[in-house]
Amino acid sequence: MASMPSSSPQTKKGLYLICGNNVDLTKAAATSPVKSLWSDDHLLPRMPDGRGHNRDRLAPGGIIYRVDPDGKDFEVFANGFRNIFDASLNHDGDLFTYDADMEYDFNTPWYRPTRVNHVLSGGEYGWRNGAGKYPEFYIDNLPATLNIGPGSPTGTTFGFGAKFPAKYQNALYVLDWSWGKIYAVHLKPEGSSYTATKEEFITGGPLPVTDAIIHPDGAMYFAIGGRRVQSGLYRVTYTGKQNTAPVKLQPAKLPLHDLRKSLEVFHGKQDPKAVVTAWPQLGHSDRLIRAAARTALEHQPVGEWKAKALAEKDATAQLEALLALTRVESTAKTASISRAILNAILTRDFAKLSREQRLGYVRLIQIVLHRFGNPDAATLGLITAKLDAVYPAETFEENWLLTETLAYLQAPNTAAKAMALINAAPSQEPQMEYARSLRFLKTGWTKDLRKQQLEWFLKASNYNGGASFAKFIEFIRNDSLATFTGAEKKEHGKLIAKKPEKKSAIELSGAIFAGRTPTMWKLEDLSPAAQNSMKGRDFARGKKMFAAAACYACHRFGNAGGMTGPDLTGAGGRYSAHDFLDQIINPSKEINEQFAPIIVTQKDGKTLTGVVVNLSGDNVTINTDLSDPNQRINVDRKTVKSIKPSEVSMMPPHLLMMLTKDEIFDLVAYVLSAGDEANAAFKK
């Protein structure tokens, strides 16, 4: 539990109770900031975890309750967490938690890394069973403050009171049990919430950290143990020349924080001032302000604001208002309100919407169809025509929603358009997402498109992922084959029966590198030219080379890629072209500590190199191949002679050997621009 100070924005004393997604719901007070309006909200049938994990656990997922001091009234404060263990409050009364990932989902589009969340009143954080986890771009859930990576979150604490330098006094410390890390998370107010960066504060292999506190003596104490592994208690003090005097708390001058909190007072109660106060904020540029305003609206009598929602002119404000209306009115499933909501949506000119509005637009249509069922055929036809006209879109996120919605609608052009997206997608995650959406599509298939679909399954059998990855591919294939007609099964019988062949990542890249002679590039071959070659680059080729060089196998980039190496989405803020090339060509020169390998030497002389990913009793589970997160070896610690850090990175040193110089520079520009085609590096 985390205690709520009397100075908290909730203005009352109490406790926060932290519950993971396997805890049964308790009876909640009517004053709960979260109304019980949750649903899975997926158009297509759920694809549960391939290994059966949590199949019976549906929305709302993990919950944070707010409990009064005598323990009688339980309010649902926020929900949609995977498996939270602890949470901590900062001096402004803002609550933070460190949520778990689902390691079985590695390298799928729905994988969500462990993440630090600023827990907001009434917040929905999007955990759903199996393949149903919400991506952060869904309008109906809140994003993470900081995505960290694979791990097993345990304790959290702020450094308040520690005899540490100032930045460490203000840091949020989050503990990762399986990877043996304590991160110092440095929070910076931005908008109505925070941005954050992480720093490895303490690490060990293995170091199963469970919880930490700041003692009145100014030291940090942390414990290790659990799952029958060795337990222990450690004390952390600072030795150095930096000033460790207690940081003076200054009154926070954060206008948007204050605005958000002024909206949160309407969460869980009806108030005649609520609608007039919240309505102007539904169109706010700050996403979390909009969410707080929508939540306030959902707690007010719907008759006070239904007409306003249907008539609202501002696109952003109307999307939020109609989402609230859909959630509130869906319990009655009245056909007339469904038609009214859809009519209000369809009158919008899609071409005039921003990217964020387009995502909200399509997602809202999904939720309406899911909650109310299909409207009349004419309205379905209008939806199909409107979405088909803008499909495919420019971004993966838009195509994610459009493919799923049009496949649900059995739109005749979807098979051809989605298979083209699959063939053009640079990594397995978008391919897998489009294939998942197509698995129930029965219309629009030609002989050639069916052939492409079956060939993709043979290709996907070589993709790597977490423990459930192969089962997810199997589920998609089985559902897809069920849509084949008898004639199609007969026509493609040989291809359906064909067994997949094992291929390397280079072979999967196709003919890109056929006939080339490898070049063992050195930093001095590339760096001088890179200083003057980061303009006029080829965006499409850089994107293609990022996939061809197998970067996605280990590295997250945007909403795709693995998590067994550092996330490269923000690499442009950390590296120059020279430094980034140095990291690729000389990976062992400076190893990212989060993914630093260890060398395990056994008593019989055998050695293993990898990263510790799990512990249980005397067993240490080690991943020895970062390109395959499911490749794991269990070692009995009684047979171990020594465990020490490796000075050699697990990243191969010759990833660029098949690329030309221009292709390398295009790849570097693509990464350092965060995949932004409008970046100056791509201007001709």
ABEGO torsion letter per residue (X at the ends): XBBBBAABAAGBBEBBBBBBAABBBBBBBAABABBBABBAGBABBBBBBAAGBGAABBOAEBBBBBBBAAGABBBBABBGBABBABBBBBAAGBBBBBBBBBAAABGBAABBBBBBBBBBBGBBAGBBBEAABBBAABAABBBBABBAEBEBBBBBBBABGBBBBAAAAABBBBBBAAAGBBBBBBBBBBEABBBBBBBBABBBOBBBBABBBBBAAGBBBBBBEEGGBBBBBBBBBBBEABBABBBBBBBBBBAAAAAAAAAAAABGBBBAAAAAAAAAAAABABAAAAAAAAAAAAABBAAAAAAAAAABABAAAAAAAAAAAAAAAAAAGBAAAAAAAAAAAAABBAAABBAAAAAAAAAAAAAAAAAAEBBBAAAAAAAAAAAAAAOBBABAAAAAAAAAAAAAAGBAAAAAAAAAAAAABABAAAAAAAAAAAAABABGBBAAAAAAAAAAAAAAAABBBBAAAAAAAAAAAAAAAAABBAAAAAAAAAAAABBBBBBBAAAAAEAAABGBBBBBBBAAAAAAAAAAAABGBBAAAAAAAAAAAGAAAABBBEABEBAABBBAAAAAAABBAAAAAAAAABAAABBBAAABBBBBBBAAGBBBBEBBABBBEABBBBBABAABAABBBBBBAAABABBBBBABBABBAAAAAABBAAAAAAAAAAAAAGGBAABAAABX
